């Protein structure tokens, strides 16, 4: 399992890691991207993932990280396998590639899962309001 140590990170450790994104250090950015991509379900992991996504919008992301984040976030939307504060991940996806995110949401509106429909509809409603902050 890639980054198995993520499962053992505490709330304090995750918060400190997210705080380190403020310096936009490439090693920290890569580590946080790996955490966002990881399928961990630990205490505070959903909130940490959301905080990291909010901060990653202000970091320098290379093509590989951008591509991996988009694939992961939109894959979570399609599958319906996402946790609390998923809107922050969708906001990051909109920031990285609004057209691709809207296309994925346009397809996801037809999902059989009501929670997927709600999130997809929410993203599509942002078009009328402008891009998310």
Secondary structure, 3 states (H helix, E strand, C coil): CCCHHHHHCCHHHHHHHHHHHHHCCHHHHHHHHHHHHCCCCCCCHHHHHHHHHHHHCCCCCCHHHHHHHHHHHHHHHHHCCCCCCHHHHHHHHHHHCHHHHHHHHHHHCCCCCHHHHHHHHHHHHHHHHCCCC
